[in-house]
Amino acid sequence: MSQTVNALEVKASPASNQTGYRSFELGSFAFSRDEYFAKVTWHVGGQKLSHVMSADAFLRAMMRDVAWGFFYGWVNFDPVIGTRNLYGKVELYAGAYHPAYKEKGLDLTETFDSREIMATFKAILDDWTNEGFDPFAAPDETDTTWVGKKNGNNRLAIERQRQACKRMPGLAGDAELRTDKNGYPVNRAFADVSQEEPEVHAEPGFEDEVHAFSLFAYLSRSDVTWNPSVSSVLERSLCCPTTEEYILPIKHGNDRVEWFIQLSDQIEWEIEDKQTGAPRAKVIMKAGDVAAMPADIRHQGYSKKRSMLLVWENATPGLPELYESGKLKPNPVEF
């Protein structure tokens, strides 16, 4: 079932006397949490359905959805719940890409203005994230305060601004993530990464045009996991490096081809069919490996040691429509 809903404001109930958490409504969907679990409920054909996730997994997934602005295509919190970016509008769905729900007509998809669903998601994150818990961090870097009753907040963590460069990092006007003066120390997993920078000898008058920096040193100071920054922009071509540890909190359903370059260590990727979630492949990427993630899959990564990954994104307008219409094949290369 699919429909468009106009949500004019964040609808939240008073805090529960038992847990201290508020509950939220968005269209036909309702969100609630207790000491351990987040619950999403919806109504279809007179039936009330519900789906439960561990609260920490839910918050990690929602944190990426918010930080990425709903990203490219599908952000599956798990096999049942997720969002699809329509660029200006966002679909929120339950069971729409799960065969059992879909076949029985128990799925629901509603479309919201991007600003309205973002406001609700931010309110949920703010209320459900306790003091000390960082949904951007690896488990070893944050405590277990997500468990239990409402206890403060961690707005400093959930309101981080994604690094998005207009030029190469280090040039005038862009944040220098790798420098101590901006408060980003070297991450504990990258203590062995050299912090030396390349020497650049520019001709007089070109000092602001010729530049180089160490991407490894830059990434060694990333304080978040599974959150691609934008380190260079060339027309519609975006280089988005990131550091990965533990599990990618979402299953990303592509609406375009993504290219991955493994810069260090190793990531194991589980590849599934985008529509059904049926297994398609397992990809083990080691340093130096390059892989293309097709436009018709969803993927989830596992990294037992913090690793560095470079994601190349094609931000050309109209790509999702070209892939969905079949004018572009979902895989970039045929062997």
C-alpha positions as CSV (number, residue, x, y, z in Angstrom):
1,M,0.0,0.0,0.0
2,S,1.4,3.4,-1.0
3,Q,0.2,6.9,-0.3
4,T,1.3,10.5,0.0
5,V,0.9,12.1,3.4
6,N,1.4,15.8,4.4
7,A,3.0,15.9,7.9
8,L,2.8,19.5,9.0
9,E,4.6,19.1,12.4
10,V,6.4,16.7,14.6
11,K,3.8,14.7,16.5
12,A,5.1,13.5,19.8
13,S,3.5,12.2,23.0
14,P,4.6,13.2,26.5
15,A,7.4,11.2,28.0
16,S,6.4,7.8,29.3
17,N,6.2,7.5,33.1
18,Q,7.8,4.1,32.9
19,T,10.8,4.8,30.6
20,G,11.0,8.6,30.1
21,Y,11.0,8.3,26.3
22,R,8.5,10.1,24.1
23,S,6.6,8.3,21.3
24,F,6.2,9.8,17.8
25,E,3.8,9.6,14.9
26,L,4.5,10.3,11.2
27,G,1.6,9.7,8.9
28,S,0.3,6.2,9.6
29,F,3.5,5.2,11.3
30,A,4.2,5.3,15.1
31,F,7.6,5.1,16.8
32,S,8.2,4.1,20.4
33,R,11.0,2.7,22.5
34,D,11.7,1.1,25.9
35,E,14.8,0.2,27.8
36,Y,16.0,-2.2,25.0
37,F,13.9,-1.9,21.9
38,A,12.6,0.5,19.3
39,K,9.2,-0.4,17.9
40,V,7.6,0.8,14.6
41,T,3.9,0.2,14.1
42,W,1.6,0.8,11.1
43,H,-2.0,-0.1,10.0
44,V,-2.9,-1.9,6.8
45,G,-6.4,-3.1,6.0
46,G,-7.7,-2.7,9.5
47,Q,-4.8,-4.6,10.9
48,K,-2.2,-3.2,13.3
49,L,1.3,-4.5,12.6
50,S,4.6,-3.9,14.5
51,H,8.3,-4.4,14.0
52,V,10.9,-4.4,16.7
53,M,14.7,-3.5,16.5
54,S,17.3,-3.3,19.2
55,A,17.4,0.4,20.1
56,D,21.1,0.9,19.5
57,A,20.8,-0.6,16.0
58,F,17.8,1.6,15.2
59,L,19.6,4.7,16.4
60,R,22.7,3.9,14.4
61,A,20.7,3.4,11.3
62,M,18.6,6.6,11.8
63,M,21.7,8.6,12.6
64,R,23.1,7.7,9.1
65,D,19.8,8.5,7.4
66,V,19.7,11.9,9.0
67,A,23.4,12.7,8.5
68,W,23.3,11.7,4.9
69,G,20.1,13.5,4.1
70,F,18.5,10.2,3.2
71,F,21.4,9.4,0.9
72,Y,21.2,8.0,-2.6
73,G,18.2,5.6,-2.9
74,W,17.2,3.2,-0.2
75,V,18.4,3.2,3.5
76,N,17.2,-0.1,4.9
77,F,17.3,0.0,8.7
78,D,16.9,-3.8,8.4
79,P,15.0,-6.1,6.0
80,V,11.6,-4.5,7.0
81,I,11.9,-0.8,7.8
82,G,13.6,1.9,5.7
83,T,13.4,5.0,3.6
84,R,13.8,5.8,-0.1
85,N,15.1,9.2,-1.2
86,L,13.0,10.9,-4.0
87,Y,15.0,14.1,-3.7
88,G,12.6,16.6,-2.3
89,K,10.3,13.9,-1.0
90,V,11.1,10.7,1.0
91,E,9.3,7.4,1.1
92,L,9.0,5.7,4.5
93,Y,8.2,2.0,4.2
94,A,7.5,-1.1,6.2
95,G,7.7,-4.4,4.5
96,A,7.7,-3.0,1.0
97,Y,10.9,-4.8,0.0
98,H,10.3,-7.9,2.2
99,P,8.7,-10.7,0.2
100,A,6.6,-12.1,3.0
101,Y,5.0,-8.7,3.9
102,K,4.6,-7.8,0.3
103,E,3.0,-11.0,-0.8
104,K,0.4,-10.8,2.0
105,G,-0.4,-7.2,1.4
106,L,0.9,-6.2,4.9
107,D,3.4,-3.6,3.6
108,L,2.9,0.2,3.8
109,T,4.7,3.0,2.0
110,E,4.0,6.7,2.6
111,T,5.6,9.7,1.0
112,F,6.6,12.8,3.0
113,D,8.2,16.1,2.3
114,S,11.9,15.7,3.0
115,R,11.9,18.5,5.6
116,E,9.0,17.1,7.5
117,I,10.3,13.5,7.8
118,M,13.7,15.0,8.7
119,A,12.2,17.0,11.5
120,T,10.6,13.9,13.0
121,F,13.7,11.8,12.6
122,K,15.8,14.4,14.3
123,A,13.4,14.7,17.2
124,I,13.5,10.9,17.7
125,L,17.3,10.9,17.7
126,D,17.4,13.7,20.1
127,D,14.9,12.1,22.6
128,W,16.1,8.5,22.3
129,T,19.9,9.1,22.4
130,N,21.1,9.1,26.0
131,E,24.0,10.9,27.4
132,G,27.2,9.0,26.6
133,F,25.9,7.0,23.7
134,D,27.3,8.0,20.3
135,P,25.4,6.4,17.4
136,F,28.2,7.5,15.0
137,A,30.9,5.6,17.0
138,A,32.2,2.0,16.9
139,P,31.0,0.0,19.9
140,D,34.5,0.2,21.5
141,E,34.3,4.0,21.4
142,T,31.0,4.5,23.2
143,D,29.3,3.2,26.3
144,T,26.1,1.2,26.7
145,T,23.9,4.0,28.0
146,W,21.5,3.3,25.1
147,V,20.2,0.6,27.4
148,G,17.8,1.6,30.1
149,K,15.5,4.5,30.8
150,K,15.9,8.0,29.5
151,N,19.0,9.7,30.7
152,G,20.0,13.1,29.3
153,N,21.1,13.5,25.7
154,N,24.1,13.6,23.4
155,R,23.4,16.5,21.0
156,L,27.1,17.1,20.5
157,A,27.3,13.7,18.8
158,I,24.1,13.6,16.8
159,E,24.4,17.2,15.5
160,R,27.8,16.7,14.0
161,Q,28.1,18.3,10.6
162,R,29.2,16.1,7.8
163,Q,32.5,17.2,6.2
164,A,31.6,18.4,2.7
165,C,34.4,20.1,0.8
166,K,33.9,22.6,-1.9
167,R,37.6,22.2,-2.9
168,M,40.3,19.8,-1.8
169,P,40.9,19.8,2.0
170,G,43.6,22.2,3.0
171,L,42.8,24.8,0.4
172,A,41.3,28.1,1.5
173,G,37.8,27.8,2.7
174,D,37.7,24.2,3.6
175,A,38.0,22.4,7.0
176,E,41.2,20.6,7.7
177,L,40.0,17.5,9.4
178,R,43.6,16.2,9.9
179,T,44.9,19.0,12.0
180,D,45.2,19.0,15.8
181,K,44.1,22.7,16.0
182,N,40.5,21.6,14.9
183,G,40.3,19.1,17.7
184,Y,40.5,15.9,15.8
185,P,43.2,13.6,17.3
186,V,44.4,10.5,15.5
187,N,42.0,7.6,16.0
188,R,43.3,4.8,18.2
189,A,43.1,2.3,15.3
190,F,45.4,4.5,13.1
191,A,48.2,5.3,15.5
192,D,50.7,3.9,13.0
193,V,49.6,6.1,10.2
194,S,52.2,8.7,9.1
195,Q,51.1,12.3,9.6
196,E,53.7,13.6,7.1
197,E,52.3,15.8,4.4
198,P,53.7,16.1,0.8
199,E,55.8,19.1,0.0
200,V,54.4,21.3,-2.7
201,H,56.5,23.9,-4.5
202,A,54.2,26.1,-6.5
203,E,55.2,28.8,-8.9
204,P,54.6,32.3,-7.6
205,G,51.0,33.3,-8.0
206,F,49.7,29.7,-8.0
207,E,50.0,29.0,-4.3
208,D,46.2,28.8,-3.9
209,E,45.7,26.6,-7.0
210,V,48.4,23.9,-6.5
211,H,47.9,21.7,-3.5
212,A,48.4,18.2,-2.1
213,F,47.6,16.4,1.1
214,S,47.8,13.0,2.7
215,L,44.5,11.3,2.5
216,F,45.7,8.6,5.0
217,A,46.5,11.3,7.5
218,Y,43.2,13.0,6.8
219,L,41.2,9.8,7.4
220,S,43.3,8.8,10.5
221,R,41.6,11.7,12.3
222,S,38.0,10.7,11.5
223,D,35.9,10.5,14.7
224,V,33.0,8.7,13.0
225,T,32.3,5.4,11.3
226,W,30.4,4.6,8.2
227,N,29.9,8.3,7.3
228,P,31.4,9.3,4.0
229,S,32.8,12.8,3.9
230,V,33.3,14.6,0.6
231,S,37.0,15.3,0.1
232,S,36.9,16.4,-3.6
233,V,34.4,17.6,-6.1
234,L,34.9,17.6,-9.9
235,E,31.7,18.7,-11.6
236,R,29.3,15.7,-10.7
237,S,32.1,13.4,-9.5
238,L,32.4,13.1,-5.7
239,C,35.2,11.3,-3.9
240,C,33.8,10.3,-0.5
241,P,36.4,8.7,1.9
242,T,35.3,7.1,5.1
243,T,36.5,4.9,8.0
244,E,34.7,1.7,8.7
245,E,34.5,-0.4,11.9
246,Y,32.1,-3.0,13.1
247,I,28.9,-3.2,10.9
248,L,27.4,-0.7,8.4
249,P,24.2,0.1,10.4
250,I,22.0,0.0,7.3
251,K,21.6,-2.0,4.1
252,H,22.1,0.5,1.4
253,G,19.9,0.0,-1.7
254,N,21.6,1.7,-4.7
255,D,19.9,4.0,-7.2
256,R,23.1,4.3,-9.1
257,V,26.4,2.5,-9.4
258,E,28.9,3.1,-6.6
259,W,32.6,2.4,-6.9
260,F,34.6,1.3,-3.8
261,I,38.4,1.5,-3.4
262,Q,39.7,-0.3,-0.3
263,L,42.5,1.9,1.0
264,S,43.5,-0.2,4.1
265,D,42.7,-3.4,6.0
266,Q,39.6,-5.4,5.0
267,I,35.8,-5.2,4.6
268,E,33.4,-8.1,3.9
269,W,30.3,-7.1,2.0
270,E,27.0,-9.0,1.9
271,I,25.3,-8.2,-1.4
272,E,21.5,-8.8,-1.8
273,D,18.9,-8.2,-4.4
274,K,17.5,-4.6,-3.9
275,Q,13.9,-5.5,-4.2
276,T,13.7,-8.8,-2.4
277,G,16.8,-9.0,-0.2
278,A,17.7,-12.4,-1.7
279,P,21.5,-13.1,-1.4
280,R,23.5,-12.2,-4.5
281,A,27.2,-12.3,-3.6
282,K,29.8,-11.9,-0.9
283,V,32.7,-9.6,-1.6
284,I,35.9,-9.6,0.5
285,M,37.8,-6.4,-0.2
286,K,41.5,-6.0,0.9
287,A,43.7,-3.0,0.6
288,G,44.1,-2.1,-3.1
289,D,40.9,-3.8,-4.2
290,V,38.4,-2.0,-6.4
291,A,34.7,-3.0,-6.7
292,A,31.6,-1.6,-8.3
293,M,28.3,-1.9,-6.4
294,P,25.5,-2.2,-9.1
295,A,22.4,-0.1,-9.2
296,D,20.1,-3.1,-8.4
297,I,21.5,-4.3,-5.1
298,R,21.6,-3.6,-1.4
299,H,24.8,-4.0,0.5
300,Q,26.0,-4.2,4.1
301,G,29.7,-4.2,5.2
302,Y,31.6,-5.8,8.1
303,S,35.0,-4.5,9.2
304,K,36.6,-6.2,12.3
305,K,39.4,-3.6,12.3
306,R,38.8,0.1,11.5
307,S,39.6,0.4,7.8
308,M,39.7,3.2,5.2
309,L,37.4,3.1,2.2
310,L,37.1,5.6,-0.7
311,V,33.6,5.7,-2.2
312,W,33.2,7.4,-5.6
313,E,29.7,8.8,-6.2
314,N,28.3,10.0,-9.5
315,A,25.9,12.9,-8.6
316,T,24.7,13.5,-12.1
317,P,21.0,14.5,-12.0
318,G,18.5,12.0,-13.4
319,L,20.6,8.9,-12.8
320,P,17.9,7.0,-10.7
321,E,15.3,7.5,-13.5
322,L,17.8,6.3,-16.2
323,Y,18.5,3.1,-14.2
324,E,14.8,2.4,-13.3
325,S,13.7,2.9,-16.9
326,G,16.4,0.4,-18.1
327,K,18.1,3.0,-20.3
328,L,21.2,2.3,-18.2
329,K,22.2,-1.2,-17.2
330,P,22.6,-1.7,-13.5
331,N,26.1,-3.0,-13.8
332,P,28.9,-0.8,-15.2
333,V,30.9,-3.6,-16.9
334,E,29.9,-6.9,-18.7
335,F,32.5,-9.7,-18.8
